[in-house]
Amino acid sequence: MFLIFSLRGVSLIVQSTLRDGPFLHIPIEQRLEMGIWDGMIRVSTGLEDVEDLIADFDAALALL
């Protein structure tokens, strides 16, 4: 399990709930009850401008 802490950081962190993150130790049934399912993507933002975030996600999703 990988826990990612960003104290006083200003960076964007994107995690897959399926592969890493703080939810791996929780049984799937309990995660589903919490509304956390495999394949979700967790996004933790820093101080980025919201328009910059939207543009970055649009550019990344266009590559799929």
C-alpha positions, 0 to 999 in steps of 0.5 A: 500500500502506498500512502501519498502525503503532500504537506505544504505542496502545491502539486497535483496528485492523481491516483488509481483506487485499483492500483494504489492509494489509501483504499487498498486495505479496505475490503471491496464490499466496504469500499462499494458501500462508501461509493469507492469502486475499482477504476475510480481516479482520485485527484488531489489538487494543489494551488493550480488555477481551475482553468489550467486543471480543466485544460490539462485534463482535456489534453490528457483525455484527448490522448485516449 
